[in-house]
Structures are given as structure tokens and as C-alpha cells.
Amino acid sequence: ATLHDYLKIGMTEETSIFEEESLFTKRIKTMIFVILLFVFIPFGSFLISKLFIFESWLKWTDHQSTVASAVIAVVLVHVIAAYFIVLALSSDDSRVLKKKATLNPVKL
């Protein structure tokens, strides 16, 4: 038997301390990852597409390249938002709820 097994003894309504912490840290890491995506991907795509693709390679004017780069950045923001929604809806809450149900079954 491990320390984790000993800490689970007597737990009836909640999951163990380690499971709560790991779920919390997993969610925090996911949030930090998504925040970094929201910060760096749109700005980076705007600058790279404006400077290298539209102005240098395609020789567009400043106004044309700015508008086209902004459109690309907005599309990428929507893609990241959709990714975040998919992550939020497919979280591991069902696993935790099943574990709680087996630890504290409903008696009729």
C-alpha cells in the first residue's frame, strides 16, 4: 500500500488531496498555455504576415498589408477560441464525478 492509498481511507464525499491538486494544476497549465496562444499567435502572425509575406514578397502597400494581416490575426483568434472551448468541454470532470459516485453511492 502506498501513501496515496492511506490518504484515501475515510474519504467519502471528496476525492483525495492528490487528485484535486493534480486536476487543479492540469487546469492551470492548460489556461497558461491557452493564454500564451492568445498572446503570441495573433501578434506574431500579424507581424510576420505583414512584414514578410505582404510587404516584402507580394509588394503590397502599407494599408493593404495591414488589413490583410489583421484579417489573418482575427481568424487565428477565433481558431484559438474554438480550441479553448473544445478543451473546456472535454475536461476530465466525468472521471472525477464517476470516482465520487463510487466512493459515496446513493442508497435508496
All heavy atoms as an XYZ file, in Angstrom:
869
protein
N       0.848     -1.183      0.000
C       0.000      0.000      0.000
C       0.889      1.241      0.000
O       1.910      1.295      0.667
C      -0.907     -0.002      1.217
N       0.453      2.226     -0.748
C       1.221      3.461     -0.858
C       0.622      4.533      0.045
O      -0.464      4.358      0.608
C       1.232      3.967     -2.306
O      -0.112      4.286     -2.683
C       1.805      2.929     -3.249
N       1.324      5.652      0.149
C       0.834      6.791      0.920
C      -0.477      7.294      0.339
O      -1.394      7.666      1.056
C       1.893      7.900      0.935
C       1.498      9.194      1.636
C       1.278      8.934      3.121
C       2.543     10.251      1.428
N      -0.557      7.257     -0.973
C      -1.775      7.698     -1.648
C      -2.969      6.847     -1.219
O      -4.065      7.359     -1.001
C      -1.567      7.629     -3.159
C      -2.698      8.210     -3.938
N      -3.696      7.425     -4.443
C      -2.988      9.482     -4.288
C      -4.556      8.185     -5.087
N      -4.137      9.438     -5.008
N      -2.785      5.531     -1.072
C      -3.862      4.646     -0.643
C      -4.271      4.940      0.797
O      -5.460      4.902      1.134
C      -3.437      3.184     -0.770
C      -3.240      2.772     -2.214
O      -3.892      3.377     -3.091
O      -2.420      1.867     -2.457
N      -3.310      5.230      1.669
C      -3.633      5.540      3.050
C      -4.406      6.845      3.175
O      -5.279      6.977      4.024
C      -2.367      5.603      3.908
C      -1.748      4.261      4.161
C      -0.466      3.989      3.728
C      -2.451      3.267      4.825
C       0.110      2.752      3.953
C      -1.890      2.027      5.061
C      -0.605      1.769      4.611
O      -0.058      0.556      4.831
N      -4.103      7.830      2.321
C      -4.815      9.107      2.386
C      -6.238      8.982      1.869
O      -7.089      9.797      2.202
C      -4.055     10.177      1.605
C      -2.760     10.642      2.242
C      -2.038     11.612      1.313
C      -3.015     11.298      3.578
N      -6.525      7.974      1.058
C      -7.870      7.790      0.522
C      -8.806      7.130      1.524
O     -10.013      7.179      1.370
C      -7.813      6.959     -0.762
C      -7.287      7.738     -1.939
C      -7.089      6.888     -3.148
C      -8.376      6.359     -3.681
N      -8.211      5.663     -4.961
N      -8.269      6.525      2.585
C      -9.109      5.863      3.589
C      -9.933      6.925      4.309
O      -9.423      7.945      4.754
C      -8.248      5.075      4.601
C      -7.542      3.942      3.881
C      -9.104      4.562      5.752
C      -6.543      3.199      4.746
N     -11.206      6.689      4.411
C     -12.090      7.629      5.099
C     -12.640      8.714      4.197
O     -13.467      9.506      4.629
N     -12.234      8.768      2.974
C     -12.762      9.757      2.050
C     -14.108      9.253      1.534
O     -14.179      8.200      0.933
C     -11.820      9.959      0.871
C     -10.537     10.617      1.223
S     -10.805     12.300      0.827
C      -9.307     13.058      1.248
N     -15.163      9.993      1.794
C     -16.469      9.544      1.328
C     -17.083     10.484      0.312
O     -17.671     10.050     -0.650
C     -17.438      9.396      2.509
O     -17.497     10.634      3.199
C     -16.983      8.294      3.438
N     -16.963     11.785      0.511
C     -17.634     12.725     -0.375
C     -16.697     13.412     -1.352
O     -17.143     13.962     -2.335
C     -18.356     13.791      0.454
C     -19.473     13.215      1.299
C     -20.171     14.278      2.094
O     -19.800     15.458      1.956
O     -21.070     13.936      2.860
N     -15.428     13.429     -1.096
C     -14.496     14.143     -1.959
C     -13.406     13.201     -2.436
O     -13.169     12.153     -1.856
C     -13.853     15.313     -1.197
C     -14.844     16.355     -0.765
C     -14.178     17.500     -0.041
O     -12.933     17.552     -0.034
O     -14.890     18.321      0.520
N     -12.755     13.601     -3.495
C     -11.619     12.819     -3.971
C     -10.422     13.132     -3.093
O     -10.452     14.032     -2.274
C     -11.294     13.161     -5.436
O     -11.032     14.558     -5.523
C     -12.432     12.794     -6.350
N      -9.344     12.385     -3.255
C      -8.185     12.588     -2.400
C      -7.501     13.915     -2.710
O      -7.739     14.535     -3.736
C      -7.189     11.444     -2.583
O      -6.598     11.527     -3.845
N      -6.629     14.319     -1.809
C      -5.913     15.589     -1.944
C      -5.069     15.597     -3.211
O      -5.023     16.588     -3.939
C      -5.023     15.817     -0.705
C      -5.888     15.892      0.544
C      -4.196     17.075     -0.852
C      -5.107     15.814      1.830
N      -4.421     14.492     -3.515
C      -3.537     14.432     -4.676
C      -4.312     14.554     -5.983
O      -3.860     15.193     -6.919
C      -2.719     13.142     -4.670
C      -1.757     13.070     -3.526
C      -1.848     12.058     -2.599
C      -0.778     14.028     -3.367
C      -0.965     11.986     -1.546
C       0.110     13.975     -2.317
C       0.013     12.948     -1.395
N      -5.506     13.951     -6.060
C      -6.299     14.042     -7.274
C      -6.805     15.456     -7.486
O      -6.834     15.954     -8.597
C      -7.448     13.050     -7.224
C      -6.985     11.615     -7.360
C      -8.102     10.633     -7.134
O      -9.239     11.069     -6.898
O      -7.833      9.425     -7.183
N      -7.239     16.122     -6.421
C      -7.699     17.506     -6.526
C      -6.559     18.406     -6.988
O      -6.733     19.242     -7.849
C      -8.225     17.992     -5.175
C      -9.453     17.295     -4.694
C     -10.714     18.005     -5.112
O     -10.651     19.207     -5.357
O     -11.752     17.343     -5.180
N      -5.379     18.218     -6.422
C      -4.244     19.068     -6.774
C      -3.800     18.827     -8.207
O      -3.526     19.756     -8.942
C      -3.095     18.813     -5.810
C      -1.906     19.720     -6.049
C      -0.806     19.464     -5.044
O      -1.037     18.783     -4.041
O       0.304     19.968     -5.274
N      -3.768     17.580     -8.616
C      -3.316     17.307     -9.971
C      -4.318     17.829    -10.993
O      -3.936     18.305    -12.049
C      -3.075     15.812    -10.167
O      -4.290     15.104    -10.065
N      -5.614     17.743    -10.685
C      -6.626     18.282    -11.581
C      -6.511     19.802    -11.650
O      -6.601     20.387    -12.730
C      -8.015     17.861    -11.103
C      -9.189     18.170    -11.999
C      -9.012     17.475    -13.346
C     -10.474     17.733    -11.345
N      -6.275     20.433    -10.494
C      -6.113     21.877    -10.446
C      -4.876     22.323    -11.233
O      -4.951     23.252    -12.036
C      -6.012     22.352     -8.991
C      -5.796     23.822     -8.856
C      -6.822     24.705     -9.103
C      -4.556     24.325     -8.493
C      -6.629     26.068     -8.990
C      -4.346     25.677     -8.369
C      -5.393     26.555     -8.619
N      -3.752     21.658    -11.017
C      -2.534     22.050    -11.733
C      -2.663     21.785    -13.230
O      -2.140     22.551    -14.034
C      -1.303     21.325    -11.177
O      -1.527     19.919    -11.215
C      -0.985     21.756     -9.775
N      -3.369     20.728    -13.599
C      -3.590     20.455    -15.018
C      -4.399     21.578    -15.658
O      -4.087     22.035    -16.762
C      -4.313     19.121    -15.182
C      -4.567     18.740    -16.603
C      -5.277     17.406    -16.700
C      -5.606     17.101    -18.145
N      -6.374     15.872    -18.289
N      -5.424     22.031    -14.960
C      -6.244     23.128    -15.498
C      -5.463     24.431    -15.568
O      -5.612     25.196    -16.523
C      -7.489     23.295    -14.650
C      -8.471     22.173    -14.863
C      -9.705     22.358    -14.064
N     -10.634     21.279    -14.335
C     -11.652     20.991    -13.574
N     -11.891     21.705    -12.495
N     -12.450     19.992    -13.876
N      -4.628     24.703    -14.570
C      -3.818     25.924    -14.591
C      -2.835     25.883    -15.751
O      -2.656     26.876    -16.465
C      -3.082     26.110    -13.244
C      -4.079     26.417    -12.138
C      -2.025     27.194    -13.328
C      -4.825     27.726    -12.322
N      -2.187     24.739    -15.965
C      -1.253     24.613    -17.085
C      -1.963     24.802    -18.417
O      -1.434     25.450    -19.327
C      -0.559     23.256    -17.047
C       0.456     23.131    -15.946
C       1.083     21.755    -15.935
C       2.052     21.604    -14.785
N       2.650     20.276    -14.728
N      -3.166     24.266    -18.529
C      -3.947     24.443    -19.764
C      -4.302     25.909    -19.970
O      -4.197     26.426    -21.086
C      -5.222     23.587    -19.709
O      -4.861     22.223    -19.516
C      -6.022     23.722    -20.983
N      -4.710     26.587    -18.894
C      -5.057     28.005    -19.013
C      -3.846     28.839    -19.403
O      -3.951     29.743    -20.238
C      -5.649     28.527    -17.690
C      -7.063     28.086    -17.440
S      -8.201     28.669    -18.721
C      -8.020     30.411    -18.592
N      -2.703     28.570    -18.812
C      -1.493     29.319    -19.161
C      -1.129     29.082    -20.624
O      -0.774     30.016    -21.355
C      -0.334     28.943    -18.214
C      -0.610     29.498    -16.821
C       1.000     29.460    -18.736
C       0.351     29.020    -15.760
N      -1.246     27.838    -21.071
C      -0.957     27.508    -22.473
C      -1.889     28.269    -23.416
O      -1.444     28.859    -24.403
C      -1.087     26.003    -22.682
C      -0.913     25.568    -24.102
C       0.333     25.633    -24.710
C      -1.983     25.094    -24.829
C       0.506     25.238    -26.018
C      -1.827     24.695    -26.134
C      -0.582     24.768    -26.732
N      -3.180     28.290    -23.107
C      -4.143     28.978    -23.972
C      -3.915     30.491    -23.941
O      -4.006     31.167    -24.974
C      -5.584     28.612    -23.577
C      -6.597     29.464    -24.312
C      -5.844     27.137    -23.859
N      -3.586     31.039    -22.776
C      -3.307     32.477    -22.686
C      -2.091     32.828    -23.540
O      -2.092     33.842    -24.252
C      -3.105     32.894    -21.218
C      -4.440     32.872    -20.492
C      -2.456     34.270    -21.115
C      -4.334     33.029    -18.989
N      -1.054     31.998    -23.473
C       0.128     32.245    -24.308
C      -0.207     32.148    -25.793
O       0.313     32.925    -26.606
C       1.247     31.283    -23.936
C       1.878     31.506    -22.565
C       2.878     30.403    -22.250
C       2.531     32.867    -22.489
N      -1.082     31.207    -26.143
C      -1.529     31.128    -27.533
C      -2.246     32.406    -27.942
O      -2.003     32.942    -29.027
C      -2.467     29.927    -27.733
C      -1.857     28.550    -27.793
C      -2.943     27.502    -27.975
C      -0.850     28.442    -28.909
N      -3.146     32.887    -27.071
C      -3.892     34.112    -27.373
C      -2.986     35.328    -27.502
O      -3.299     36.259    -28.235
C      -4.948     34.394    -26.292
C      -6.297     33.806    -26.578
C      -6.830     32.842    -25.752
C      -7.033     34.208    -27.668
C      -8.069     32.291    -26.002
C      -8.274     33.672    -27.937
C      -8.794     32.712    -27.106
N      -1.885     35.342    -26.793
C      -0.989     36.497    -26.844
C      -0.054     36.427    -28.050
O       0.052     37.384    -28.820
C      -0.180     36.623    -25.532
C       0.914     37.655    -25.651
C      -1.113     36.967    -24.384
N       0.622     35.302    -28.216
C       1.704     35.246    -29.194
C       1.277     34.901    -30.622
O       1.848     35.431    -31.573
C       2.788     34.267    -28.735
C       3.545     34.771    -27.548
C       3.425     34.157    -26.314
C       4.368     35.878    -27.655
C       4.114     34.634    -25.216
C       5.068     36.364    -26.564
C       4.937     35.742    -25.349
N       0.315     34.050    -30.802
C      -0.068     33.629    -32.155
C      -0.659     34.782    -32.975
O      -0.200     35.027    -34.097
C      -1.009     32.406    -32.112
C      -0.309     31.207    -31.490
C      -1.554     32.071    -33.490
C       0.868     30.681    -32.279
N      -1.660     35.524    -32.477
C      -2.196     36.610    -33.306
C      -1.176     37.718    -33.595
O      -1.061     38.176    -34.739
C      -3.367     37.154    -32.492
C      -3.751     36.039    -31.611
C      -2.484     35.314    -31.289
N      -0.439     38.146    -32.569
C       0.544     39.210    -32.794
C       1.674     38.745    -33.707
O       2.111     39.467    -34.597
C       1.120     39.719    -31.468
C       0.134     40.480    -30.647
C      -0.183     40.063    -29.361
C      -0.493     41.612    -31.142
C      -1.099     40.761    -28.603
C      -1.416     42.316    -30.391
C      -1.721     41.878    -29.116
N       2.144     37.547    -33.467
C       3.206     37.005    -34.315
C       2.764     36.826    -35.748
O       3.494     37.164    -36.689
N       1.557     36.292    -35.937
C       1.072     36.112    -37.309
C       0.849     37.460    -37.998
O       1.095     37.597    -39.194
C      -0.218     35.302    -37.321
O      -1.276     36.036    -36.735
N       0.375     38.447    -37.227
C       0.188     39.774    -37.816
C       1.522     40.340    -38.310
O       1.637     40.787    -39.450
C      -0.444     40.725    -36.791
C      -0.619     42.127    -37.307
C      -1.726     42.452    -38.066
C       0.322     43.101    -37.051
C      -1.896     43.739    -38.561
C       0.167     44.385    -37.531
C      -0.947     44.708    -38.292
N       2.524     40.319    -37.443
C       3.813     40.901    -37.817
C       4.506     40.124    -38.929
O       5.031     40.722    -39.886
C       4.713     40.993    -36.589
C       4.267     41.986    -35.514
C       5.150     41.877    -34.294
C       4.268     43.396    -36.069
N       4.501     38.812    -38.830
C       5.181     38.006    -39.848
C       4.493     38.141    -41.200
O       5.148     38.337    -42.229
C       5.257     36.533    -39.399
C       6.253     36.414    -38.256
C       5.645     35.613    -40.548
C       6.259     35.063    -37.578
N       3.157     38.045    -41.207
C       2.465     38.149    -42.495
C       2.572     39.560    -43.077
O       2.736     39.721    -44.284
C       1.003     37.738    -42.353
O       0.318     38.604    -41.470
N       2.520     40.578    -42.238
C       2.620     41.952    -42.746
C       4.009     42.241    -43.307
O       4.140     42.716    -44.440
C       2.295     42.947    -41.637
C       2.397     44.409    -42.073
C       1.970     45.315    -40.962
C       2.197     46.769    -41.201
N       2.157     47.281    -42.525
N       5.034     41.944    -42.521
C       6.387     42.325    -42.927
C       6.963     41.431    -44.023
O       7.562     41.927    -44.976
C       7.317     42.333    -41.712
C       6.982     43.343    -40.623
C       7.911     43.166    -39.443
C       7.057     44.752    -41.170
N       6.795     40.132    -43.874
C       7.481     39.221    -44.785
C       6.642     38.785    -45.978
O       7.148     38.700    -47.096
C       7.983     37.991    -44.024
C       8.990     38.337    -42.968
C       8.698     38.157    -41.632
C      10.224     38.865    -43.312
C       9.618     38.484    -40.659
C      11.159     39.197    -42.349
C      10.847     39.003    -41.014
N       5.359     38.501    -45.743
C       4.543     37.981    -46.848
C       3.993     39.119    -47.708
O       4.215     39.155    -48.920
C       3.405     37.093    -46.313
C       3.996     35.864    -45.608
C       2.469     36.660    -47.436
C       2.979     35.015    -44.898
N       3.264     40.042    -47.085
C       2.543     41.034    -47.874
C       3.416     42.190    -48.358
O       3.273     42.646    -49.485
C       1.343     41.562    -47.094
C       0.324     40.498    -46.800
C      -0.039     40.199    -45.503
C      -0.263     39.787    -47.821
C      -0.969     39.216    -45.237
C      -1.197     38.795    -47.572
C      -1.546     38.512    -46.275
N       4.310     42.708    -47.508
C       5.111     43.852    -47.926
C       6.369     43.436    -48.691
O       6.691     44.019    -49.718
C       5.475     44.721    -46.721
C       4.277     45.489    -46.171
C       4.641     46.374    -44.999
O       5.806     46.345    -44.554
O       3.749     47.096    -44.525
N       7.086     42.450    -48.214
C       8.338     42.060    -48.869
C       8.115     41.185    -50.089
O       8.663     41.434    -51.157
C       9.245     41.318    -47.890
O       9.610     42.162    -46.841
N       7.296     40.141    -49.927
C       7.150     39.170    -51.003
C       6.119     39.603    -52.047
O       6.381     39.552    -53.247
C       6.766     37.818    -50.391
C       6.754     36.691    -51.354
C       7.750     36.328    -52.195
C       5.690     35.779    -51.566
N       7.370     35.236    -52.921
C       6.103     34.865    -52.546
C       4.431     35.624    -51.010
C       5.295     33.839    -52.993
C       3.642     34.594    -51.443
C       4.076     33.714    -52.427
N       4.947     40.073    -51.604
C       3.888     40.455    -52.544
C       3.926     41.937    -52.924
O       3.185     42.346    -53.821
C       2.513     40.105    -51.963
C       2.247     38.612    -51.754
C       0.916     38.408    -51.060
C       2.277     37.881    -53.078
N       4.727     42.732    -52.236
C       4.898     44.174    -52.514
C       3.579     44.955    -52.411
O       3.304     45.839    -53.215
C       5.510     44.389    -53.913
C       6.792     43.643    -54.164
C       7.923     44.203    -53.359
C       9.217     43.519    -53.802
N      10.145     43.354    -52.737
N       2.755     44.623    -51.420
C       1.520     45.358    -51.206
C       1.832     46.663    -50.479
O       2.869     46.821    -49.836
C       0.553     44.547    -50.375
C      -0.081     43.398    -51.114
C       0.250     42.922    -52.347
C      -1.145     42.582    -50.652
N      -0.535     41.862    -52.672
C      -1.413     41.626    -51.657
C      -1.905     42.546    -49.497
C      -2.409     40.670    -51.532
C      -2.888     41.595    -49.372
C      -3.139     40.667    -50.380
N       0.901     47.614    -50.526
C       1.075     48.875    -49.804
C       0.888     48.639    -48.314
O       0.424     47.570    -47.883
C       0.057     49.931    -50.280
O      -1.266     49.476    -49.944
C       0.177     50.190    -51.771
N       1.233     49.660    -47.541
C       1.148     49.535    -46.083
C      -0.292     49.286    -45.641
O      -0.550     48.435    -44.788
C       1.708     50.799    -45.426
C       1.756     50.693    -43.920
O       2.279     49.673    -43.432
O       1.275     51.621    -43.248
N      -1.230     50.005    -46.210
C      -2.633     49.860    -45.827
C      -3.163     48.467    -46.205
O      -3.834     47.815    -45.399
C      -3.476     50.951    -46.494
C      -4.927     50.874    -46.156
N      -5.402     51.165    -44.899
C      -6.011     50.518    -46.893
C      -6.717     51.002    -44.885
N      -7.107     50.613    -46.095
N      -2.865     48.002    -47.395
C      -3.324     46.684    -47.832
C      -2.746     45.573    -46.968
O      -3.457     44.642    -46.578
C      -2.935     46.437    -49.294
C      -3.684     47.274    -50.295
C      -3.115     47.087    -51.694
O      -1.911     46.875    -51.859
N      -3.980     47.190    -52.702
N      -1.470     45.666    -46.678
C      -0.837     44.618    -45.870
C      -1.343     44.627    -44.430
O      -1.476     43.570    -43.807
C       0.679     44.762    -45.902
O       1.083     45.964    -45.307
N      -1.646     45.816    -43.906
C      -2.176     45.905    -42.547
C      -3.556     45.255    -42.453
O      -3.833     44.496    -41.522
C      -2.251     47.369    -42.084
O      -0.941     47.937    -42.141
C      -2.797     47.485    -40.675
N      -4.419     45.545    -43.407
C      -5.768     44.975    -43.394
C      -5.715     43.454    -43.561
O      -6.377     42.709    -42.826
C      -6.646     45.630    -44.490
C      -7.965     44.891    -44.640
C      -6.883     47.092    -44.169
N      -4.924     42.970    -44.496
C      -4.834     41.534    -44.725
C      -4.238     40.813    -43.512
O      -4.714     39.737    -43.121
C      -3.989     41.252    -45.966
N      -3.241     41.408    -42.897
C      -2.634     40.800    -41.707
C      -3.599     40.801    -40.531
O      -3.629     39.846    -39.746
C      -1.362     41.553    -41.324
O      -0.430     41.483    -42.365
N      -4.396     41.854    -40.398
C      -5.389     41.909    -39.322
C      -6.455     40.835    -39.514
O      -6.894     40.208    -38.540
C      -6.027     43.288    -39.270
N      -6.854     40.600    -40.747
C      -7.839     39.558    -41.018
C      -7.277     38.186    -40.621
O      -7.966     37.374    -39.991
C      -8.271     39.581    -42.504
C      -9.052     38.345    -42.872
C      -9.076     40.836    -42.799
N      -6.035     37.937    -40.953
C      -5.402     36.664    -40.580
C      -5.335     36.529    -39.058
O      -5.629     35.461    -38.506
C      -4.003     36.552    -41.210
C      -4.136     36.377    -42.712
C      -3.202     35.419    -40.593
C      -2.832     36.418    -43.464
N      -4.976     37.602    -38.363
C      -4.883     37.549    -36.896
C      -6.251     37.298    -36.266
O      -6.368     36.512    -35.319
C      -4.281     38.842    -36.364
N      -7.295     37.908    -36.790
C      -8.646     37.711    -36.249
C      -9.118     36.276    -36.486
O      -9.719     35.655    -35.592
C      -9.630     38.738    -36.867
C     -11.068     38.371    -36.565
C      -9.320     40.130    -36.351
N      -8.830     35.732    -37.642
C      -9.192     34.335    -37.913
C      -8.472     33.405    -36.935
O      -9.073     32.466    -36.393
C      -8.878     33.967    -39.382
C      -8.958     32.473    -39.604
C      -9.821     34.699    -40.322
N      -7.203     33.660    -36.675
C      -6.453     32.824    -35.734
C      -6.965     32.964    -34.302
O      -6.955     31.982    -33.544
C      -4.964     33.147    -35.811
C      -4.278     32.638    -37.081
C      -2.837     33.103    -37.132
C      -4.348     31.130    -37.145
N      -7.430     34.146    -33.916
C      -8.024     34.314    -32.587
C      -9.270     33.445    -32.465
O      -9.490     32.787    -31.440
C      -8.358     35.800    -32.312
C      -9.311     35.944    -31.143
C      -7.099     36.583    -32.043
N     -10.078     33.385    -33.522
C     -11.270     32.551    -33.490
C     -10.919     31.062    -33.450
O     -11.593     30.275    -32.785
C     -12.167     32.861    -34.684
C     -12.912     34.142    -34.520
N     -12.369     35.364    -34.830
C     -14.156     34.390    -34.049
C     -13.245     36.309    -34.570
N     -14.345     35.755    -34.093
N      -9.874     30.669    -34.134
C      -9.429     29.272    -34.095
C      -8.963     28.904    -32.680
O      -9.300     27.832    -32.161
C      -8.312     29.024    -35.131
C      -7.644     27.689    -34.921
C      -8.868     29.129    -36.538
N      -8.215     29.792    -32.043
C      -7.743     29.532    -30.676
C      -8.919     29.494    -29.708
O      -8.955     28.654    -28.798
C      -6.700     30.585    -30.250
C      -5.454     30.471    -31.130
C      -6.324     30.433    -28.787
C      -4.489     31.614    -30.971
N      -9.898     30.379    -29.890
C     -11.084     30.367    -29.026
C     -11.857     29.061    -29.182
O     -12.328     28.482    -28.191
C     -11.978     31.561    -29.334
N     -11.994     28.573    -30.404
C     -12.667     27.289    -30.627
C     -11.886     26.153    -29.974
O     -12.484     25.242    -29.372
C     -12.830     27.036    -32.123
N     -10.573     26.195    -30.068
C      -9.728     25.188    -29.421
C      -9.932     25.208    -27.904
O     -10.042     24.158    -27.268
C      -8.261     25.443    -29.775
C      -7.275     24.562    -29.064
C      -7.195     23.202    -29.349
C      -6.423     25.086    -28.100
C      -6.283     22.396    -28.677
C      -5.526     24.284    -27.437
C      -5.454     22.934    -27.729
O      -4.565     22.140    -27.065
N     -10.009     26.407    -27.328
C     -10.227     26.524    -25.893
C     -11.589     25.963    -25.492
O     -11.718     25.284    -24.470
C     -10.109     27.988    -25.453
C     -10.445     28.198    -24.013
C      -9.612     27.722    -23.020
C     -11.597     28.860    -23.644
C      -9.919     27.900    -21.676
C     -11.909     29.046    -22.309
C     -11.069     28.567    -21.333
N     -12.614     26.220    -26.281
C     -13.947     25.700    -25.981
C     -13.953     24.177    -26.038
O     -14.533     23.509    -25.174
C     -14.988     26.310    -26.942
C     -15.164     27.796    -26.617
C     -16.316     25.574    -26.848
C     -15.976     28.558    -27.624
N     -13.280     23.611    -27.035
C     -13.194     22.154    -27.125
C     -12.460     21.585    -25.917
O     -12.870     20.575    -25.341
C     -12.509     21.735    -28.447
C     -12.144     20.271    -28.449
C     -13.397     22.064    -29.628
N     -11.373     22.236    -25.498
C     -10.652     21.781    -24.302
C     -11.529     21.859    -23.057
O     -11.511     20.956    -22.217
C      -9.404     22.634    -24.080
C      -8.165     22.294    -24.875
C      -7.048     23.278    -24.548
C      -7.707     20.892    -24.593
N     -12.288     22.933    -22.941
C     -13.130     23.116    -21.755
C     -14.252     22.081    -21.707
O     -14.593     21.582    -20.629
C     -13.710     24.520    -21.738
N     -14.812     21.750    -22.851
C     -15.911     20.793    -22.870
C     -15.451     19.350    -22.733
O     -16.236     18.481    -22.349
C     -16.726     20.959    -24.156
C     -17.508     22.267    -24.269
C     -18.211     22.345    -25.606
C     -18.486     22.417    -23.122
N     -14.204     19.082    -23.042
C     -13.709     17.711    -22.954
C     -12.783     17.533    -21.749
O     -11.821     16.789    -21.811
C     -12.978     17.330    -24.235
O     -11.813     18.117    -24.377
N     -13.095     18.208    -20.659
C     -12.256     18.090    -19.465
C     -12.504     16.748    -18.791
O     -13.406     16.003    -19.142
C     -12.547     19.235    -18.499
O     -13.855     19.109    -17.992
N     -11.727     16.442    -17.788
C     -11.804     15.164    -17.091
C     -12.785     15.190    -15.924
O     -12.639     14.420    -14.979
C     -10.423     14.757    -16.596
C      -9.513     14.359    -17.724
O     -10.005     13.907    -18.767
O      -8.301     14.475    -17.543
N     -13.773     16.068    -15.948
C     -14.740     16.127    -14.855
C     -15.549     14.846    -14.742
O     -15.932     14.448    -13.650
C     -15.686     17.309    -15.032
C     -14.998     18.630    -14.789
O     -13.938     18.620    -14.132
O     -15.516     19.659    -15.241
N     -15.810     14.182    -15.845
C     -16.603     12.957    -15.795
C     -15.879     11.881    -14.990
O     -16.490     11.106    -14.275
C     -16.902     12.462    -17.204
O     -15.693     12.188    -17.883
N     -14.549     11.828    -15.101
C     -13.765     10.853    -14.338
C     -13.886     11.124    -12.839
O     -14.064     10.217    -12.039
C     -12.298     10.917    -14.775
C     -11.411      9.932    -14.031
C      -9.965     10.064    -14.451
N      -9.423     11.395    -14.260
C      -8.936     11.846    -13.102
N      -8.929     11.094    -12.046
N      -8.457     13.074    -13.022
N     -13.821     12.390    -12.458
C     -13.916     12.752    -11.047
C     -15.318     12.461    -10.527
O     -15.494     11.942     -9.421
C     -13.542     14.234    -10.838
C     -13.810     14.676     -9.416
C     -12.092     14.458    -11.209
N     -16.353     12.768    -11.312
C     -17.714     12.508    -10.869
C     -17.982     11.011    -10.723
O     -18.664     10.587     -9.801
C     -18.711     13.138    -11.850
C     -18.722     14.666    -11.872
C     -19.662     15.164    -12.956
C     -19.137     15.216    -10.524
N     -17.442     10.203    -11.628
C     -17.604      8.753    -11.508
C     -16.912      8.245    -10.255
O     -17.426      7.377     -9.558
C     -17.028      8.055    -12.738
C     -17.878      8.189    -13.963
C     -17.233      7.480    -15.149
C     -18.002      7.755    -16.410
N     -17.337      7.184    -17.594
N     -15.736      8.782     -9.948
C     -14.994      8.364     -8.756
C     -15.784      8.737     -7.503
O     -15.874      7.956     -6.560
C     -13.621      9.015     -8.744
C     -12.752      8.540     -7.641
C     -11.404      8.281     -8.186
C     -10.671      7.341     -7.304
N      -9.771      6.515     -8.031
N     -16.383      9.944     -7.488
C     -17.190     10.350     -6.332
C     -18.403      9.450     -6.180
O     -18.806      9.105     -5.072
C     -17.631     11.811     -6.482
C     -16.544     12.807     -6.204
C     -17.095     14.205     -6.289
C     -16.011     15.222     -6.022
N     -16.507     16.593     -6.076
N     -19.008      9.062     -7.282
C     -20.180      8.215     -7.227
C     -19.838      6.836     -6.679
O     -20.639      6.235     -5.951
C     -20.810      8.093     -8.610
N     -18.666      6.322     -7.001
C     -18.286      5.007     -6.473
C     -17.870      5.099     -5.011
O     -18.044      4.151     -4.268
C     -17.141      4.394     -7.284
O     -16.011      5.285     -7.267
C     -17.563      4.125     -8.706
N     -17.343      6.245     -4.574
C     -16.962      6.395     -3.175
C     -18.170      6.623     -2.276
O     -18.184      6.225     -1.117
C     -15.970      7.571     -3.015
C     -14.582      7.358     -3.585
C     -13.779      8.638     -3.450
C     -13.886      6.222     -2.868
N     -19.202      7.279     -2.794
C     -20.391      7.598     -1.998
C     -21.625      7.216     -2.803
O     -22.310      8.089     -3.324
C     -20.370      9.083     -1.648
C     -21.418      9.439     -0.619
O     -21.978      8.567      0.031
N     -21.691     10.727     -0.483
N     -21.959      5.933     -2.885
C     -23.130      5.535     -3.673
C     -24.424      5.986     -3.020
O     -24.520      6.104     -1.795
C     -23.025      4.016     -3.727
C     -22.203      3.645     -2.534
C     -21.292      4.804     -2.277
N     -25.404      6.261     -3.856
C     -26.719      6.675     -3.373
C     -27.482      5.436     -2.918
O     -27.606      4.466     -3.655
C     -27.504      7.422     -4.488
C     -28.884      7.793     -4.016
C     -26.714      8.630     -4.942
N     -28.007      5.482     -1.690
C     -28.761      4.350     -1.155
C     -30.230      4.698     -1.154
O     -30.628      5.749     -0.659
C     -28.289      4.027      0.265
C     -26.857      3.568      0.294
C     -26.402      3.309      1.702
C     -24.926      2.947      1.701
N     -24.381      2.809      3.031
N     -31.034      3.818     -1.707
C     -32.482      4.051     -1.773
C     -33.208      3.366     -0.658
O     -32.954      2.393     -0.138
C     -33.035      3.594     -3.132
C     -32.437      4.308     -4.326
C     -32.978      3.691     -5.589
C     -32.793      5.783     -4.277
